[in-house]
Amino acid sequence: MLIREFVDAKSGLDLVRLAAITKLIINRAKDQSAQKQMSQDAYIEAARSIGVNVTPDTLGDVISQEPLSNLLEPLDPNSGVVRFKGNTEADTGMSVDQAQEVVNSNAKAALRRRQ
């Protein structure tokens, strides 16, 4: 979709502005290796800071519309957070116990080589 398809009305302009700040927040979280989510209150405050009137009651409807639906997961009203697309936990590949065993075995091998 083209940006002009969203800018025809005042609400469309609001969605484009909200998508822009959402993308900024997503990129900032990515740069900082932060969680890919934020509280609903913080998101609403960010929207209001750029002049977009969003309330807790209308937040779900706003997020379900494009272009925000391409950036954010559908809103879970009971969670209290807004999740960005791709909000999955990274697979570490091994448990903490396995990692400790690897470190311990490498440390023992290094001590044997040193003697």
FIMI-900080 format. One record per residue: residue number from 1; x negated, y negated, z negated of N, C-alpha, C, O in turn. Coordinates in nm, 2 decimals, always signed. Each point is the difference from the previous one (the first is absolute). Layout:
SITE   i n.east n.north   n.up ca.east ca.north  ca.up c.east c.north   c.up o.east o.north   o.up
SITE NUM      X       Y      Z       X        Y      Z      X       Y      Z      X       Y      Z
...
This chain:
SITE   i n.east n.north   n.up ca.east ca.north  ca.up c.east c.north   c.up o.east o.north   o.up
SITE   1  -0.08   +0.12  +0.00   +0.08    -0.12  +0.00  -0.09   -0.12  +0.00  -0.11   +0.00  -0.05
SITE   2  +0.17   -0.11  +0.11   -0.08    -0.12  +0.00  +0.05   -0.09  -0.11  +0.11   +0.01  -0.05
SITE   3  -0.20   -0.10  +0.01   +0.03    -0.09  -0.11  +0.12   -0.09  +0.03  +0.07   -0.04  -0.09
SITE   4  -0.06   +0.00  +0.21   +0.11    -0.09  +0.03  +0.14   +0.06  -0.02  +0.10   -0.07  -0.01
SITE   5  -0.10   +0.21  +0.01   +0.13    +0.07  -0.02  +0.05   -0.02  -0.15  +0.11   +0.02  -0.03
SITE   6  -0.20   -0.06  -0.06   +0.03    -0.02  -0.14  +0.02   -0.14  -0.03  +0.06   -0.03  -0.11
SITE   7  -0.10   -0.06  +0.19   +0.00    -0.14  -0.04  +0.12   -0.08  +0.05  +0.01   -0.12  -0.02
SITE   8  +0.09   +0.19  +0.08   +0.11    -0.07  +0.05  +0.09   -0.07  -0.10  +0.05   -0.11  +0.03
SITE   9  -0.05   +0.16  -0.15   +0.09    -0.05  -0.11  -0.09   -0.03  -0.12  -0.12   +0.04  +0.00
SITE  10  +0.17   -0.12  -0.09   -0.07    -0.03  -0.12  -0.04   +0.12  -0.08  -0.11   +0.01  -0.05
SITE  11  +0.20   +0.09  +0.04   -0.03    +0.12  -0.07  -0.11   +0.08  +0.07  -0.09   +0.07  -0.06
SITE  12  +0.08   -0.08  +0.20   -0.10    +0.07  +0.07  -0.14   -0.07  -0.02  -0.10   +0.07  -0.02
SITE  13  +0.10   -0.20  +0.01   -0.12    -0.07  -0.04  -0.05   +0.04  -0.14  -0.12   +0.02  -0.02
SITE  14  +0.21   +0.00  -0.07   -0.03    +0.04  -0.13  -0.07   +0.14  +0.00  -0.09   +0.03  -0.07
SITE  15  +0.15   +0.06  +0.15   -0.06    +0.14  +0.01  -0.14   +0.00  +0.06  -0.08   +0.07  -0.04
SITE  16  +0.06   -0.16  +0.14   -0.14    -0.01  +0.05  -0.09   -0.05  -0.10  -0.12   +0.05  -0.01
SITE  17  +0.15   -0.15  -0.06   -0.08    -0.06  -0.11  -0.03   +0.10  -0.11  -0.11   +0.01  -0.05
SITE  18  +0.22   +0.07  +0.02   -0.02    +0.10  -0.11  -0.09   +0.11  +0.05  -0.07   +0.06  -0.07
SITE  19  +0.09   -0.02  +0.20   -0.09    +0.10  +0.06  -0.15   -0.04  +0.00  -0.09   +0.08  -0.03
SITE  20  +0.07   -0.21  +0.05   -0.13    -0.05  +0.01  -0.07   +0.00  -0.14  -0.11   +0.04  -0.01
SITE  21  +0.19   -0.08  -0.09   -0.06    +0.01  -0.14  -0.02   +0.14  -0.05  -0.09   +0.04  -0.07
SITE  22  +0.18   +0.05  +0.12   +0.00    +0.14  -0.04  -0.13   +0.06  +0.06  -0.07   +0.08  -0.06
SITE  23  +0.04   -0.11  +0.19   -0.12    +0.05  +0.07  -0.12   -0.05  -0.07  -0.10   +0.07  -0.02
SITE  24  +0.10   -0.20  -0.03   -0.11    -0.05  -0.07  -0.03   +0.07  -0.13  -0.11   +0.03  -0.04
SITE  25  +0.22   +0.00  -0.03   -0.01    +0.08  -0.13  -0.05   +0.14  +0.03  -0.09   +0.05  -0.08
SITE  26  +0.14   +0.01  +0.18   -0.05    +0.14  +0.03  -0.15   +0.00  +0.03  -0.07   +0.08  -0.04
SITE  27  +0.03   -0.18  +0.13   -0.14    -0.01  +0.03  -0.09   -0.03  -0.12  -0.11   +0.06  -0.01
SITE  28  +0.16   -0.14  -0.08   -0.07    -0.03  -0.12  -0.02   +0.12  -0.09  -0.10   +0.02  -0.06
SITE  29  +0.21   +0.06  +0.05   +0.00    +0.12  -0.08  -0.10   +0.10  +0.06  -0.07   +0.07  -0.07
SITE  30  +0.07   -0.06  +0.20   -0.09    +0.09  +0.07  -0.15   -0.04  -0.02  -0.08   +0.08  -0.03
SITE  31  +0.05   -0.21  +0.04   -0.13    -0.05  -0.02  -0.05   +0.02  -0.14  -0.12   +0.02  -0.03
SITE  32  +0.21   -0.03  -0.07   -0.04    +0.02  -0.14  +0.01   +0.14  -0.05  -0.02   +0.03  -0.12
SITE  33  +0.06   +0.06  +0.21   +0.03    +0.14  -0.04  +0.10   +0.01  -0.11  -0.01   +0.08  -0.09
SITE  34  +0.11   -0.17  +0.09   +0.10    +0.00  -0.10  +0.12   +0.09  +0.04  +0.00   +0.06  +0.11
SITE  35  +0.09   -0.04  -0.21   +0.12    +0.08  +0.03  +0.08   -0.06  +0.12  +0.00   -0.12  +0.02
SITE  36  +0.06   +0.21  +0.05   +0.08    -0.05  +0.12  +0.15   -0.02  -0.05  +0.09   +0.05  +0.06
SITE  37  -0.08   -0.13  -0.16   +0.13    -0.03  -0.05  -0.01   -0.13  -0.09  -0.11   -0.03  -0.04
SITE  38  +0.22   -0.03  +0.02   +0.01    -0.11  -0.10  +0.13   -0.01  -0.06  +0.10   +0.06  +0.05
SITE  39  -0.08   -0.12  -0.16   +0.13    -0.01  -0.07  +0.10   -0.08  +0.08  -0.04   -0.09  +0.08
SITE  40  +0.16   +0.13  -0.09   +0.11    -0.08  +0.07  +0.00   -0.14  -0.04  +0.02   -0.09  +0.09
SITE  41  -0.04   +0.06  -0.22   +0.00    -0.14  -0.04  -0.12   -0.08  +0.06  +0.02   -0.11  +0.04
SITE  42  -0.13   +0.17  -0.03   -0.12    -0.07  +0.07  +0.03   -0.02  +0.15  -0.04   -0.10  +0.05
SITE  43  +0.10   +0.20  +0.01   +0.03    -0.02  +0.14  +0.11   -0.11  +0.03  -0.02   -0.08  +0.09
SITE  44  +0.12   +0.08  -0.18   +0.10    -0.11  +0.01  -0.06   -0.13  -0.03  +0.03   -0.10  +0.07
SITE  45  -0.12   +0.09  -0.16   -0.07    -0.13  -0.03  -0.09   -0.04  +0.12  +0.00   -0.12  +0.03
SITE  46  -0.06   +0.21  +0.03   -0.08    -0.03  +0.12  +0.08   -0.05  +0.11  -0.03   -0.10  +0.07
SITE  47  +0.15   +0.16  -0.05   +0.10    -0.04  +0.10  +0.04   -0.15  -0.03  +0.01   -0.08  +0.09
SITE  48  +0.03   +0.06  -0.21   +0.05    -0.13  -0.04  -0.11   -0.11  +0.01  +0.03   -0.12  +0.03
SITE  49  -0.16   +0.16  -0.04   -0.11    -0.10  +0.01  -0.01   -0.05  +0.14  -0.06   -0.11  +0.02
SITE  50  +0.10   +0.19  +0.08   +0.00    -0.05  +0.14  +0.13   -0.05  +0.05  +0.02   -0.03  +0.12
SITE  51  +0.08   +0.02  -0.22   +0.13    -0.06  +0.04  +0.10   +0.09  +0.05  +0.10   -0.04  +0.05
SITE  52  -0.12   +0.17  -0.07   +0.10    +0.10  +0.04  +0.08   +0.04  -0.13  -0.06   +0.05  -0.09
SITE  53  +0.19   -0.07  +0.10   +0.08    +0.03  -0.12  +0.04   +0.15  +0.00  +0.09   +0.04  +0.07
SITE  54  -0.16   +0.04  -0.15   +0.03    +0.14  -0.02  +0.04   +0.02  -0.14  -0.07   -0.05  -0.09
SITE  55  +0.17   +0.13  +0.06   +0.04    +0.04  -0.13  -0.01   +0.15  -0.02  -0.02   +0.07  +0.10
SITE  56  +0.02   -0.03  -0.22   -0.01    +0.15  -0.02  +0.12   +0.07  +0.07  -0.02   +0.12  +0.04
SITE  57  +0.13   -0.18  -0.03   +0.12    +0.06  +0.06  -0.02   +0.01  +0.15  +0.05   +0.09  +0.07
SITE  58  -0.12   -0.19  +0.00   -0.01    +0.00  +0.14  -0.14   +0.06  +0.05  -0.02   +0.02  +0.12
SITE  59  -0.06   +0.02  -0.21   -0.14    +0.05  +0.03  +0.01   +0.12  +0.09  -0.07   +0.02  +0.10
SITE  60  +0.16   +0.08  -0.14   +0.01    +0.12  +0.08  +0.04   -0.02  +0.14  -0.05   +0.06  +0.09
SITE  61  +0.15   -0.15  -0.07   +0.05    -0.03  +0.13  -0.11   -0.07  +0.08  -0.01   +0.03  +0.12
SITE  62  -0.07   -0.12  -0.18   -0.10    -0.07  +0.08  -0.11   +0.10  +0.04  -0.05   -0.01  +0.11
SITE  63  +0.01   +0.10  -0.20   -0.10    +0.10  +0.03  +0.04   +0.09  +0.11  -0.08   +0.05  +0.08
SITE  64  +0.21   -0.02  -0.07   +0.05    +0.10  +0.10  +0.00   -0.06  +0.14  +0.03   +0.07  +0.10
SITE  65  -0.04   -0.20  -0.08   +0.00    -0.07  +0.13  -0.14   -0.01  +0.06  -0.10   -0.01  -0.07
SITE  66  +0.09   +0.02  +0.20   -0.13    -0.02  +0.07  -0.03   -0.15  -0.01  +0.09   -0.08  +0.00
SITE  67  -0.21   +0.04  -0.01   -0.12    +0.08  +0.00  -0.05   +0.06  -0.13  -0.10   +0.07  +0.00
SITE  68  +0.17   -0.10  -0.11   -0.04    +0.05  -0.13  +0.01   +0.15  -0.01  -0.08   +0.06  -0.07
SITE  69  +0.17   +0.00  +0.14   +0.02    +0.14  -0.01  -0.12   +0.07  +0.06  -0.03   +0.12  -0.02
SITE  70  -0.05   -0.19  +0.10   -0.12    +0.06  +0.06  -0.12   -0.01  -0.10  -0.10   +0.06  +0.02
SITE  71  +0.11   -0.15  -0.12   -0.11    -0.02  -0.09  +0.02   +0.06  -0.14  -0.09   +0.04  -0.07
SITE  72  +0.22   -0.03  +0.03   +0.03    +0.05  -0.13  +0.09   +0.12  +0.00  +0.08   +0.03  +0.09
SITE  73  -0.10   +0.05  -0.19   +0.08    +0.12  -0.02  +0.14   -0.04  -0.04  +0.02   -0.11  -0.06
SITE  74  +0.09   +0.19  +0.08   +0.13    -0.03  -0.05  +0.00   -0.02  -0.15  -0.07   +0.07  -0.07
SITE  75  +0.15   -0.17  +0.03   +0.00    -0.03  -0.14  +0.07   +0.10  -0.09  +0.11   +0.04  +0.03
SITE  76  -0.18   +0.00  -0.14   +0.06    +0.09  -0.10  +0.04   -0.10  -0.11  -0.08   -0.05  -0.07
SITE  77  +0.21   +0.03  +0.05   +0.05    -0.10  -0.10  -0.04   +0.03  -0.14  -0.01   -0.09  -0.08
SITE  78  -0.01   +0.22  +0.05   -0.04    +0.03  -0.14  -0.15   +0.00  -0.03  -0.04   +0.01  -0.12
SITE  79  -0.04   -0.03  +0.22   -0.14    +0.00  -0.02  -0.06   -0.13  -0.05  -0.10   +0.00  -0.08
SITE  80  +0.16   -0.11  +0.12   -0.06    -0.13  -0.04  -0.12   -0.04  +0.08  -0.06   -0.10  -0.03
SITE  81  +0.03   +0.17  +0.14   -0.12    -0.03  +0.08  +0.04   -0.01  +0.15  +0.09   +0.07  +0.04
SITE  82  -0.17   -0.14  +0.03   +0.01    +0.00  +0.15  -0.13   +0.07  +0.05  -0.11   -0.04  -0.04
SITE  83  +0.13   +0.14  +0.12   -0.11    +0.08  +0.05  -0.03   -0.03  +0.14  +0.10   -0.01  +0.08
SITE  84  -0.23   +0.00  -0.05   -0.04    -0.02  +0.14  +0.00   +0.13  +0.08  -0.02   +0.10  -0.06
SITE  85  +0.04   -0.11  +0.19   -0.01    +0.12  +0.08  -0.14   +0.07  -0.02  -0.10   -0.07  -0.01
SITE  86  +0.10   +0.20  +0.01   -0.12    +0.07  -0.01  -0.04   +0.01  -0.15  -0.12   +0.02  -0.03
SITE  87  +0.21   -0.04  -0.06   -0.03    +0.01  -0.14  +0.00   +0.15  -0.05  +0.09   +0.05  -0.06
SITE  88  -0.21   +0.01  +0.09   -0.02    +0.14  -0.04  -0.12   +0.00  -0.08  -0.10   -0.07  +0.02
SITE  89  +0.10   +0.16  -0.11   -0.12    +0.02  -0.08  -0.11   +0.07  +0.08  +0.03   +0.09  +0.08
SITE  90  -0.15   -0.13  -0.10   -0.11    +0.06  +0.08  -0.04   +0.13  -0.06  +0.00   +0.02  -0.13
SITE  91  -0.02   +0.08  +0.21   -0.04    +0.13  -0.04  -0.15   +0.00  -0.03  -0.08   -0.02  +0.09
SITE  92  +0.05   +0.05  -0.22   -0.14    -0.01  -0.04  -0.08   +0.13  +0.04  -0.12   -0.01  +0.01
SITE  93  +0.19   +0.12  +0.02   -0.07    +0.12  +0.04  -0.04   +0.09  -0.11  -0.01   +0.12  +0.02
SITE  94  -0.01   -0.17  -0.14   -0.03    +0.09  -0.11  +0.05   -0.06  -0.13  +0.01   -0.13  -0.01
SITE  95  +0.01   +0.21  -0.09   +0.04    -0.05  -0.13  -0.11   -0.05  -0.08  -0.12   +0.01  +0.05
SITE  96  +0.15   -0.07  -0.16   -0.11    -0.06  -0.08  -0.09   +0.11  -0.06  -0.12   -0.02  +0.00
SITE  97  +0.18   +0.13  -0.03   -0.08    +0.11  -0.06  -0.09   +0.05  +0.11  -0.12   +0.03  -0.03
SITE  98  +0.16   -0.01  +0.15   -0.09    +0.04  +0.11  -0.11   -0.10  +0.02  -0.11   +0.04  +0.02
SITE  99  +0.14   -0.16  -0.02   -0.10    -0.11  +0.02  -0.11   +0.01  -0.11  -0.12   -0.02  +0.02
SITE 100  +0.17   +0.04  -0.15   -0.09    +0.01  -0.11  -0.09   +0.12  +0.01  -0.12   +0.00  -0.03
SITE 101  +0.17   +0.11  +0.08   -0.08    +0.12  +0.02  -0.11   -0.02  +0.10  -0.11   +0.05  -0.01
SITE 102  +0.15   -0.12  +0.12   -0.10    -0.03  +0.11  -0.11   -0.08  -0.06  -0.12   +0.02  +0.03
SITE 103  +0.15   -0.13  -0.10   -0.10    -0.09  -0.06  -0.09   +0.08  -0.10  -0.12   -0.02  +0.01
SITE 104  +0.18   +0.10  -0.09   -0.08    +0.08  -0.10  -0.09   +0.10  +0.07  -0.12   +0.01  -0.04
SITE 105  +0.17   +0.06  +0.15   -0.09    +0.09  +0.06  -0.11   -0.07  +0.08  -0.12   +0.05  +0.00
SITE 106  +0.15   -0.17  +0.06   -0.11    -0.07  +0.06  -0.10   -0.06  -0.10  -0.12   +0.00  +0.03
SITE 107  +0.16   -0.04  -0.15   -0.09    -0.04  -0.10  -0.09   +0.11  -0.05  -0.12   -0.02  -0.02
SITE 108  +0.18   +0.14  +0.00   -0.08    +0.11  -0.04  -0.11   +0.04  +0.11  -0.11   +0.03  -0.04
SITE 109  +0.15   -0.03  +0.16   -0.09    +0.03  +0.11  -0.11   -0.11  +0.00  -0.12   +0.04  +0.03
SITE 110  +0.15   -0.16  -0.05   -0.10    -0.11  +0.00  -0.10   +0.02  -0.12  -0.12   -0.02  +0.02
SITE 111  +0.17   +0.07  -0.13   -0.09    +0.02  -0.12  -0.09   +0.12  +0.03  -0.12   -0.01  -0.04
SITE 112  +0.17   +0.11  +0.11   -0.09    +0.12  +0.03  -0.11   -0.04  +0.09  -0.11   +0.05  -0.01
SITE 113  +0.15   -0.13  +0.11   -0.11    -0.05  +0.10  -0.10   -0.08  -0.07  -0.12   +0.00  +0.05
SITE 114  +0.16   -0.07  -0.15   -0.10    -0.10  -0.06  -0.10   +0.08  -0.09  -0.11   -0.05  -0.02
SITE 115  +0.15   +0.16  -0.03   -0.09    +0.08  -0.09  -0.11   +0.07  +0.07  -0.08   +0.07  -0.06
